[in-house]
Amino acid sequence: MDADLERDGDLRVGPDGRVTEAHLDDTVEVIDATGCVVTPGLVNAHHHLLQSGFRTLPGTRGVPMHEWLPAMATAYGQAGIDASLTGATAGVGLAESLLCGVTTVADHQLNWPPPVGPDPVSDTVSIARAVADAATRVGARLVFVRGTARDDPGVAAESAEAIVAELLPDGHDGGVALDGWVQVAVGPAGVHSDAEETFLALGEVARRHGLRRRAQAGEQVDTRTRWRARIGNGCRICSSWRG
């Protein structure tokens, strides 16, 4: 390690935002960290950045989740989910995260505009791009999770494919962009809302591109009972979702 890096109180940050061992020149910023504690950035593995724009709404304070969720869904419907909204709310949530020491955020995006017209996935790609651009603007690392909640399985899978092409155009390693700043994953909300076909379709996209998978368990329902009622004891999802 460069001896200068061991000096108490100094950090060198290169033009790409990374702490660097490069020799001091005009492209390297020196930050005085005297009296500070420097730690690796924290990771928020479960966020819904859209919610940053819908706080303190009537009917959403101090209520059970089974009342809170439909109140939020109504608000989303009235506002209209589009790239402008998701980009703005993502910027708020990501900036707040950075101020709290969180430098990587997984955004489980579950809310999408109705799939209409000859190209039902174009709006979803625009939304993914807007969230990724917001992360770039504030300097946060992003895991964009193409989520679903009662979405059509075919549309969800096609959308996930298109989002991979949009956010990772130069290639990736396991869904992580080669520069390390953006990652793409897939994630049905859970068995309480998504059909087996959705898990299988998104699982196939994940296998094809080496993406990570996520789903929510215990979402205000008895997940095991709901799973068995909808799918039975034979579970094709399990092997698909493990990869």
C-alpha positions as CSV (number, residue, x, y, z in Angstrom):
1,M,0.0,0.0,0.0
2,D,1.2,3.5,-0.7
3,A,2.8,4.9,2.4
4,D,0.7,8.1,2.1
5,L,-2.5,6.1,2.5
6,E,-1.4,5.0,6.0
7,R,-1.2,8.6,7.2
8,D,-3.9,9.3,9.8
9,G,-6.8,11.3,8.5
10,D,-6.2,11.2,4.7
11,L,-8.2,9.3,2.1
12,R,-7.5,9.5,-1.6
13,V,-10.6,9.1,-3.8
14,G,-10.2,8.7,-7.5
15,P,-12.4,10.1,-10.3
16,D,-14.5,7.0,-10.2
17,G,-15.4,7.4,-6.6
18,R,-13.1,4.6,-5.3
19,V,-10.5,4.9,-2.6
20,T,-7.3,4.6,-4.6
21,E,-3.6,3.9,-4.1
22,A,-2.7,6.0,-7.1
23,H,0.0,8.7,-6.7
24,L,-1.4,12.1,-6.0
25,D,-2.2,14.0,-9.2
26,D,-4.8,16.4,-10.5
27,T,-7.4,13.6,-10.8
28,V,-7.2,12.4,-7.2
29,E,-9.1,14.2,-4.4
30,V,-7.7,14.1,-0.9
31,I,-10.4,14.0,1.8
32,D,-9.5,15.0,5.4
33,A,-11.0,12.3,7.5
34,T,-9.4,13.4,10.8
35,G,-11.5,12.4,13.7
36,C,-13.8,10.2,11.5
37,V,-14.3,6.5,11.3
38,V,-14.0,5.1,7.8
39,T,-15.9,1.9,7.2
40,P,-17.0,-0.1,4.2
41,G,-20.5,1.0,2.9
42,L,-23.5,-0.8,4.3
43,V,-25.8,-2.9,2.1
44,N,-29.6,-2.6,2.2
45,A,-30.8,-5.9,0.7
46,H,-34.5,-5.1,0.7
47,H,-35.9,-1.7,-0.3
48,H,-38.9,-0.4,-2.3
49,L,-37.6,3.0,-3.4
50,L,-41.0,4.0,-4.9
51,Q,-42.3,4.2,-1.3
52,S,-40.0,7.2,-0.6
53,G,-42.5,9.4,-2.4
54,F,-45.6,8.2,-0.6
55,R,-45.0,8.8,3.1
56,T,-47.5,10.0,5.7
57,L,-50.5,9.5,3.4
58,P,-53.9,9.3,5.1
59,G,-54.6,5.8,6.2
60,T,-51.0,4.7,6.2
61,R,-49.8,5.7,9.7
62,G,-50.0,3.1,12.5
63,V,-52.2,0.7,10.7
64,P,-51.8,-3.1,10.1
65,M,-50.0,-4.1,6.9
66,H,-53.2,-5.6,5.4
67,E,-54.6,-2.0,5.5
68,W,-51.4,-0.2,4.6
69,L,-50.8,-2.2,1.4
70,P,-54.1,-1.4,-0.3
71,A,-53.8,2.3,0.7
72,M,-50.4,2.5,-0.9
73,A,-51.6,0.6,-4.0
74,T,-54.5,3.1,-4.4
75,A,-52.0,6.0,-4.1
76,Y,-49.7,4.4,-6.7
77,G,-52.7,4.0,-9.1
78,Q,-53.8,7.6,-8.7
79,A,-50.3,8.9,-9.2
80,G,-49.6,6.7,-12.2
81,I,-46.4,4.6,-12.2
82,D,-43.9,5.9,-14.8
83,A,-40.2,6.5,-15.3
84,S,-40.4,10.1,-14.1
85,L,-42.0,9.1,-10.8
86,T,-39.7,6.1,-10.1
87,G,-36.6,8.1,-11.0
88,A,-37.6,10.9,-8.6
89,T,-38.5,8.6,-5.7
90,A,-35.4,6.5,-6.2
91,G,-33.2,9.6,-6.0
92,V,-34.8,10.5,-2.6
93,G,-34.4,7.0,-1.2
94,L,-30.8,6.5,-2.5
95,A,-29.7,9.9,-1.2
96,E,-31.1,9.1,2.2
97,S,-29.4,5.8,2.2
98,L,-26.0,7.3,1.4
99,L,-26.4,9.8,4.3
100,C,-26.9,6.8,6.6
101,G,-23.8,5.0,5.4
102,V,-25.6,2.6,3.0
103,T,-23.8,2.6,-0.3
104,T,-25.6,-0.4,-2.0
105,V,-29.4,-0.7,-2.2
106,A,-31.5,-3.5,-3.6
107,D,-34.6,-2.0,-5.1
108,H,-37.4,-4.6,-5.3
109,Q,-39.5,-2.9,-7.9
110,L,-43.0,-4.5,-7.8
111,N,-45.2,-1.7,-9.3
112,W,-45.6,-1.3,-13.0
113,P,-47.9,0.5,-15.4
114,P,-50.5,-1.7,-17.1
115,P,-49.0,-3.6,-20.0
116,V,-50.8,-2.1,-23.0
117,G,-50.0,-1.6,-26.7
118,P,-47.8,-3.6,-29.0
119,D,-44.7,-3.2,-26.8
120,P,-45.8,-3.9,-23.2
121,V,-42.3,-4.0,-21.8
122,S,-41.0,-0.7,-23.0
123,D,-42.3,1.2,-20.0
124,T,-40.7,-1.3,-17.6
125,V,-37.3,-0.7,-19.3
126,S,-37.7,3.0,-19.0
127,I,-38.5,2.6,-15.3
128,A,-35.4,0.5,-14.7
129,R,-33.3,3.0,-16.6
130,A,-34.7,5.9,-14.5
131,V,-33.8,4.1,-11.2
132,A,-30.3,3.2,-12.5
133,D,-29.8,6.8,-13.6
134,A,-30.8,8.1,-10.2
135,A,-28.3,5.8,-8.6
136,T,-25.6,7.1,-10.9
137,R,-26.4,10.7,-10.1
138,V,-26.1,10.3,-6.4
139,G,-23.2,7.8,-6.5
140,A,-24.9,4.7,-5.1
141,R,-24.6,1.1,-6.1
142,L,-27.9,-0.4,-7.2
143,V,-29.3,-3.9,-7.4
144,F,-32.4,-3.5,-9.5
145,V,-34.8,-6.4,-8.9
146,R,-37.4,-6.9,-11.6
147,G,-40.2,-7.9,-9.3
148,T,-43.7,-9.0,-9.9
149,A,-47.0,-9.0,-8.1
150,R,-49.7,-10.8,-10.1
151,D,-48.0,-9.8,-13.3
152,D,-48.4,-11.9,-16.5
153,P,-45.5,-14.4,-16.4
154,G,-44.7,-14.0,-20.1
155,V,-44.6,-10.2,-19.9
156,A,-42.5,-10.3,-16.7
157,A,-39.9,-12.6,-18.3
158,E,-39.7,-10.6,-21.5
159,S,-39.3,-7.4,-19.4
160,A,-36.5,-9.0,-17.3
161,E,-34.7,-9.9,-20.5
162,A,-35.0,-6.4,-21.8
163,I,-33.9,-4.8,-18.6
164,V,-30.7,-7.0,-18.6
165,A,-30.0,-5.7,-22.1
166,E,-30.7,-2.1,-21.1
167,L,-28.8,-2.0,-17.8
168,L,-25.9,-4.4,-18.6
169,P,-25.2,-3.7,-22.3
170,D,-21.4,-4.2,-22.0
171,G,-21.7,-7.6,-20.3
172,H,-21.8,-8.7,-16.7
173,D,-20.6,-11.2,-14.2
174,G,-23.5,-13.0,-12.5
175,G,-25.8,-10.0,-13.2
176,V,-23.3,-7.5,-11.9
177,A,-22.1,-4.8,-14.4
178,L,-18.4,-5.1,-15.1
179,D,-17.7,-1.7,-13.4
180,G,-19.6,-3.1,-10.3
181,W,-22.1,-0.3,-9.9
182,V,-25.3,-1.9,-11.2
183,Q,-26.7,-5.4,-10.7
184,V,-29.9,-7.0,-12.1
185,A,-31.9,-9.6,-10.3
186,V,-35.5,-11.1,-10.5
187,G,-38.0,-11.5,-7.8
188,P,-41.7,-12.4,-7.6
189,A,-43.3,-10.8,-4.5
190,G,-44.1,-14.3,-3.2
191,V,-46.4,-17.3,-3.4
192,H,-49.2,-15.2,-1.9
193,S,-49.4,-13.1,-5.1
194,D,-47.6,-14.8,-7.9
195,A,-48.4,-18.0,-9.8
196,E,-46.0,-20.9,-10.2
197,E,-45.6,-20.0,-13.8
198,T,-44.2,-16.6,-12.9
199,F,-41.5,-18.2,-10.6
200,L,-40.6,-20.7,-13.4
201,A,-40.5,-18.0,-16.1
202,L,-38.3,-15.7,-14.1
203,G,-36.2,-18.6,-12.9
204,E,-35.4,-19.5,-16.5
205,V,-34.3,-15.9,-17.2
206,A,-32.1,-16.0,-14.1
207,R,-30.5,-19.2,-15.2
208,R,-29.9,-17.9,-18.7
209,H,-28.1,-14.8,-17.5
210,G,-26.7,-16.0,-14.1
211,L,-28.9,-13.5,-12.2
212,R,-29.7,-13.7,-8.5
213,R,-33.3,-14.4,-7.4
214,R,-35.3,-13.2,-4.4
215,A,-38.9,-13.5,-3.1
216,Q,-40.7,-12.4,0.1
217,A,-41.7,-14.9,2.7
218,G,-44.2,-14.5,5.5
219,E,-45.9,-11.6,3.7
220,Q,-48.8,-11.1,6.2
221,V,-50.1,-14.6,5.4
222,D,-49.3,-18.2,6.3
223,T,-46.9,-18.7,3.4
224,R,-46.6,-22.5,3.8
225,T,-50.4,-23.0,3.9
226,R,-50.9,-20.7,0.9
227,W,-48.1,-22.4,-1.0
228,R,-49.6,-25.8,-0.5
229,A,-53.1,-24.6,-1.4
230,R,-52.0,-23.1,-4.7
231,I,-49.2,-25.4,-5.7
232,G,-49.5,-28.6,-3.7
233,N,-46.7,-30.7,-2.1
234,G,-44.9,-31.2,-5.4
235,C,-42.8,-28.0,-5.9
236,R,-41.2,-27.3,-9.2
237,I,-40.5,-23.7,-7.9
238,C,-38.1,-24.9,-5.3
239,S,-35.5,-26.4,-7.7
240,S,-36.1,-23.6,-10.1
241,W,-35.5,-20.8,-7.6
242,R,-32.4,-22.5,-6.1
243,G,-30.8,-22.2,-9.6
